[in-house]
Amino acid sequence: MVVRATEAEIDVVRTNPADAIAVFRESVIPALHDEEGYEGCYVLLSEEGKMLVLSFWTSNETARATRLSGFYQEQIEKLSDLVVFRQAPGREAYDVVIAETPQEAVR
């Protein structure tokens, strides 16, 4: 399993973070479900508006394919008027070497 990390920031003075979250939930997530190799995501948000999106993929190839096909950029564009990306999105990918979901951790 591979995770792709994307960092972004919402200007909480000018933009309501709920608007960006709604776009992600209503438009980006359904599109992700149609992509081969997609296994889920976490969207993390700080009080200051910093966002970290972790999307999980079956392999580096399936994660890379979404970028090469233009799919990833299409999703980024859906959020471009609501968030600022700190770096070129989608460039950071990590192998998942340990995974314990919140449900698994509670015993």
C-alpha positions as semicolon CSV with decimal commas, in nm:
position;residue;x (nm);y (nm);z (nm)
1;M;0,000;0,000;0,000
2;V;0,116;0,351;-0,083
3;V;-0,002;0,680;0,062
4;R;0,018;1,008;-0,127
5;A;0,045;1,317;0,095
6;T;-0,076;1,658;-0,019
7;E;-0,031;1,971;0,194
8;A;-0,252;2,275;0,150
9;E;-0,369;2,574;0,346
10;I;-0,705;2,746;0,378
11;D;-0,708;3,119;0,453
12;V;-0,953;3,093;0,744
13;V;-0,999;3,472;0,750
14;R;-1,132;3,482;0,392
15;T;-1,264;3,129;0,345
16;N;-1,477;2,902;0,558
17;P;-1,297;2,565;0,583
18;A;-1,637;2,395;0,571
19;D;-1,668;2,504;0,206
20;A;-1,347;2,324;0,107
21;I;-1,446;2,018;0,308
22;A;-1,786;2,011;0,136
23;V;-1,626;2,024;-0,211
24;F;-1,390;1,742;-0,116
25;R;-1,669;1,529;0,031
26;E;-1,924;1,591;-0,245
27;S;-1,702;1,598;-0,554
28;V;-1,350;1,467;-0,495
29;I;-1,432;1,156;-0,289
30;P;-1,689;1,019;-0,537
31;A;-1,437;1,070;-0,818
32;L;-1,169;0,890;-0,615
33;H;-1,399;0,590;-0,573
34;D;-1,397;0,550;-0,951
35;E;-1,016;0,530;-0,970
36;E;-0,843;0,193;-0,990
37;G;-0,635;0,120;-0,683
38;Y;-0,798;0,378;-0,452
39;E;-0,827;0,246;-0,096
40;G;-0,940;0,547;0,110
41;C;-0,820;0,878;0,250
42;Y;-0,780;1,094;0,555
43;V;-0,826;1,471;0,539
44;L;-0,668;1,646;0,838
45;L;-0,735;2,013;0,923
46;S;-0,574;2,232;1,191
47;E;-0,741;2,532;1,354
48;E;-0,506;2,756;1,153
49;G;-0,637;2,611;0,825
50;K;-0,346;2,379;0,745
51;M;-0,464;2,070;0,557
52;L;-0,299;1,737;0,505
53;V;-0,469;1,494;0,268
54;L;-0,350;1,134;0,280
55;S;-0,485;0,914;0,002
56;F;-0,419;0,541;0,007
57;W;-0,347;0,336;-0,306
58;T;-0,279;-0,030;-0,377
59;S;0,061;0,050;-0,530
60;N;0,291;0,328;-0,639
61;E;0,180;0,258;-0,996
62;T;-0,190;0,320;-0,924
63;A;-0,107;0,639;-0,731
64;R;0,119;0,760;-1,013
65;A;-0,141;0,676;-1,279
66;T;-0,387;0,930;-1,138
67;R;-0,126;1,201;-1,178
68;L;-0,017;1,095;-1,527
69;S;-0,376;1,071;-1,653
70;G;-0,463;1,425;-1,540
71;F;-0,717;1,298;-1,286
72;Y;-0,522;1,433;-0,990
73;Q;-0,490;1,783;-1,139
74;E;-0,865;1,786;-1,212
75;Q;-0,936;1,723;-0,844
76;I;-0,687;1,991;-0,735
77;E;-0,858;2,241;-0,965
78;K;-1,190;2,177;-0,790
79;L;-1,033;2,320;-0,474
80;S;-0,807;2,587;-0,625
81;D;-1,027;2,884;-0,532
82;L;-1,059;2,762;-0,171
83;V;-0,711;2,641;-0,076
84;V;-0,346;2,730;-0,137
85;F;-0,107;2,445;-0,210
86;R;0,235;2,477;-0,042
87;Q;0,410;2,271;-0,306
88;A;0,325;2,109;-0,634
89;P;0,051;1,866;-0,524
90;G;0,090;1,492;-0,546
91;R;0,467;1,469;-0,546
92;E;0,509;1,303;-0,206
93;A;0,440;0,929;-0,189
94;Y;0,525;0,694;0,094
95;D;0,516;0,319;0,139
96;V;0,289;0,225;0,428
97;V;0,504;0,012;0,656
98;I;0,276;0,011;0,963
99;A;-0,096;0,079;0,962
100;E;-0,321;0,085;1,265
101;T;-0,655;0,249;1,204
102;P;-0,838;0,413;1,493
103;Q;-1,084;0,121;1,511
104;E;-0,799;-0,128;1,534
105;A;-0,625;0,072;1,807
106;V;-0,927;0,070;2,042
107;R;-0,933;-0,253;2,238
